[in-house]
Amino acid sequence: MITIQHIHKTFGKKKVLNGIDYVFQEGKTNLIIGQSGSGKTVLLKSLLGIHEPTKGTISFDGRIYSHMSDKEKRELRTEIGMVFQGNALFDSMTVAENVGFPLRMFTNKSDKEIKDRVDFVVDRVNLTDAKEYLPSEISGGMQKRVAIARAIVNNPKYLFCDEPNSGLDPRTSIVIDNLLQEISKEYNITTVINTHDMNSVMEIGDNILFLKDGLKAWEGNKDMIFKTDNEAVVDFVYSSNLFKKVREAVNNGY
């Protein structure tokens, strides 16, 4: 569980985050949504320790980040997995080598232990037959699954995903969404996903934080979002034709 309390972030005179309180739940897919410029990327980077909040606290299972020593912060980073928007895979490494990279860099595991763990997570994301391929030899959806496997190979407590469906077709996006939700529940990971994809909201929105102009404008889940009268949320999501159809069906009792 990650708790943020009264988070503010300013850059010079520009106020980007303005007093946000929220709890990202363990074992859930927690989505941050909002228009460009709403503050969601800055919030994600603040959670990752890339930006330091101007005011407020971020705590990881009761551990306040700003109170941690450098050693404790380094230890916390070993508990974090990250899925980047562009995957950030090493072109010259095979799928298996990419997945095993964090274990070789940040643990003292033996070669056999690394191989066993890599084999396990590669199988978990259904890529066993592709583990000796290079990233250039597999599809975009498979590359995303490699990125997810690498993010969970070290048994993280916290998983952060930045626009995980960017550049993927709708069918592949659903596969990635379902995989992220399954992994979150299966391993009881606190998963935080920064997304603009309304299909993700409808598929896996266990908890949803909607930001507008640096403020928490709404919070709820994928069922509640269809029924809300919050004008900011309605304006944002009504850009999706699929959302319109689902909302109409819900309101009509289907």
C-alpha positions in Angstrom: 0.0 0.0 0.0 1.2 3.5 -0.9 -0.3 6.5 0.9 0.1 10.1 -0.3 -0.9 12.9 2.0 -1.3 16.5 1.0 1.1 16.3 -1.9 2.1 19.6 -3.5 4.7 20.0 -6.3 5.7 23.3 -7.9 8.3 24.1 -10.5 9.3 27.7 -10.0 6.0 29.6 -9.9 4.1 26.8 -11.7 1.9 24.7 -9.3 1.5 21.2 -10.8 0.2 19.2 -7.9 -2.0 20.9 -5.3 -2.7 19.0 -2.1 -3.5 15.4 -3.2 -4.5 12.7 -0.7 -4.9 9.1 -1.9 -4.2 5.5 -1.0 -3.0 3.1 -3.7 -4.2 -0.3 -2.5 -2.2 -3.5 -2.3 -3.2 -6.3 -4.7 -5.1 -3.9 -6.9 -4.6 -2.1 -10.2 -4.7 1.6 -9.2 -5.1 3.9 -12.2 -4.1 7.5 -12.5 -6.0 9.2 -15.3 -6.5 12.8 -16.5 -5.9 15.1 -19.4 -2.4 16.1 -20.6 -1.1 18.7 -18.1 -3.3 17.4 -15.3 -0.3 16.3 -13.2 -0.5 12.6 -13.5 3.1 12.1 -14.9 4.5 14.4 -12.2 2.7 12.4 -9.5 4.0 9.1 -10.9 7.6 10.5 -10.9 7.0 11.7 -7.4 6.0 8.2 -6.3 9.2 6.9 -7.9 11.4 9.4 -6.1 12.4 11.2 -9.3 10.6 14.4 -8.2 10.6 15.4 -4.5 7.3 16.9 -3.4 7.3 20.5 -2.4 5.0 19.6 0.5 3.4 16.5 1.8 4.4 12.9 2.4 4.6 9.6 0.5 4.7 6.4 2.5 5.3 2.8 1.4 3.5 0.5 3.9 4.0 3.0 6.6 7.6 4.0 5.7 7.7 7.8 4.9 10.0 8.3 1.9 11.3 11.7 3.0 12.3 10.2 6.4 14.4 7.4 4.9 18.2 7.3 4.9 20.0 6.9 1.6 20.5 3.2 2.4 16.8 2.7 3.1 15.9 4.4 -0.2 18.2 2.1 -2.0 16.6 -0.9 -0.3 13.1 0.5 -1.3 14.2 0.7 -5.0 14.8 -3.1 -4.9 11.1 -3.5 -4.0 10.0 -1.5 -7.1 9.3 -2.8 -10.6 8.8 -0.4 -13.5 7.2 -0.9 -16.9 8.3 2.0 -19.1 6.2 3.5 -21.9 8.7 2.6 -24.5 9.6 -0.8 -22.9 13.3 0.2 -22.6 14.6 -3.2 -23.6 18.2 -3.9 -24.6 18.3 -4.5 -28.3 21.4 -6.7 -28.2 20.0 -9.0 -25.4 17.6 -11.9 -25.8 14.3 -12.0 -24.1 15.7 -14.1 -21.3 18.8 -11.9 -20.9 16.6 -8.8 -20.7 14.4 -10.3 -18.0 17.4 -11.5 -16.0 19.2 -8.2 -16.1 17.9 -6.9 -12.8 18.8 -10.1 -11.0 22.4 -10.0 -12.4 22.8 -6.3 -11.5 21.1 -6.1 -8.1 21.2 -9.5 -6.5 23.8 -12.1 -5.6 21.8 -15.0 -7.0 23.7 -17.8 -8.7 23.5 -18.5 -12.4 21.1 -21.4 -11.8 18.9 -19.3 -9.5 18.7 -16.6 -12.1 17.9 -19.1 -14.8 15.2 -20.7 -12.8 13.6 -17.4 -11.9 13.8 -16.1 -15.4 12.2 -19.3 -16.8 9.4 -19.0 -14.2 8.4 -15.4 -15.0 8.9 -15.8 -18.8 6.5 -18.8 -18.6 4.1 -16.7 -16.5 3.8 -14.1 -19.3 3.5 -16.8 -21.9 6.8 -16.2 -23.7 8.7 -19.5 -23.1 9.0 -20.1 -26.9 10.4 -16.6 -27.5 13.0 -16.4 -24.7 16.0 -16.7 -27.1 14.7 -14.1 -29.5 15.9 -10.5 -29.7 13.4 -7.7 -29.1 13.5 -6.8 -32.8 12.3 -10.3 -33.6 9.1 -10.2 -31.6 5.9 -8.1 -31.8 5.1 -5.0 -29.8 2.8 -6.8 -27.5 5.4 -9.5 -26.8 7.9 -6.8 -26.1 5.5 -5.3 -23.5 5.2 -8.7 -21.9 9.0 -8.9 -21.7 9.0 -5.5 -20.0 6.4 -6.8 -17.5 8.4 -10.0 -16.8 11.5 -8.0 -16.2 9.6 -5.7 -13.8 8.4 -8.6 -11.7 11.4 -10.8 -11.8 12.7 -9.5 -8.5 9.4 -10.0 -6.7 8.5 -6.4 -6.2 6.1 -5.1 -3.7 5.3 -2.1 -5.9 4.8 -2.0 -9.7 4.6 1.2 -11.7 3.5 1.3 -15.3 3.7 4.4 -17.5 1.2 4.2 -20.4 1.7 0.4 -20.8 -0.7 0.2 -23.8 0.9 3.0 -25.8 1.3 2.0 -29.4 -0.6 -1.3 -29.0 -3.7 -2.4 -30.9 -7.0 -2.8 -28.8 -6.8 -6.6 -28.7 -3.2 -6.6 -27.5 -4.0 -3.9 -25.0 -6.6 -6.1 -23.4 -4.1 -8.9 -23.1 -1.6 -6.6 -21.3 -4.3 -5.1 -19.1 -5.5 -8.6 -18.0 -1.9 -9.7 -17.4 -1.2 -6.7 -15.2 -4.4 -7.3 -13.2 -3.7 -11.0 -12.8 -0.1 -10.4 -11.6 -1.2 -7.7 -9.1 -3.7 -10.0 -7.5 -1.6 -13.2 -7.8 1.5 -11.7 -6.1 -0.4 -9.0 -4.0 1.5 -6.2 -5.6 0.5 -2.5 -5.2 0.3 -1.6 -8.9 0.0 2.0 -10.1 -0.7 2.6 -13.8 -0.5 6.0 -15.4 -2.9 5.8 -18.5 -5.1 7.7 -20.8 -6.6 4.5 -22.2 -10.4 4.3 -21.4 -10.4 0.6 -22.3 -8.0 0.0 -19.4 -10.2 2.0 -17.1 -13.2 -0.2 -18.0 -11.2 -3.4 -17.9 -9.0 -3.2 -14.9 -9.9 0.0 -13.0 -10.0 -1.5 -9.4 -9.2 2.0 -8.1 -9.2 5.1 -10.2 -7.7 8.5 -9.3 -8.8 11.3 -11.7 -6.6 14.4 -11.7 -7.6 17.8 -13.1 -5.3 20.9 -12.9 -3.2 19.3 -10.2 -6.1 18.4 -8.0 -7.8 15.2 -7.1 -11.1 15.8 -9.0 -12.6 12.3 -8.5 -11.9 8.9 -7.1 -13.8 5.6 -7.6 -13.7 2.4 -9.6 -14.6 1.1 -13.1 -18.2 0.6 -12.0 -18.7 4.0 -10.4 -17.2 5.9 -13.3 -20.2 4.9 -15.5 -22.6 6.5 -13.0 -20.8 9.6 -11.8 -22.2 13.0 -12.4 -18.8 14.7 -11.9 -18.6 17.1 -14.8 -14.8 16.9 -15.1 -14.8 13.1 -15.3 -17.7 13.1 -17.8 -16.0 15.6 -20.0 -12.8 13.6 -20.0 -14.2 10.2 -20.6 -16.9 11.2 -23.1 -14.2 11.5 -25.7 -14.4 7.7 -25.9 -17.3 6.4 -28.0 -17.1 3.0 -26.3 -17.6 4.7 -22.9 -20.7 6.5 -24.2 -22.2 3.2 -25.3 -21.4 1.5 -22.0 -22.6 4.4 -19.9 -25.9 4.5 -21.8 -26.3 0.8 -21.3 -25.7 1.1 -17.5 -28.1 4.0 -17.2 -30.7 2.1 -19.1 -30.4 -0.9 -16.7 -28.7 -3.4 -19.0 
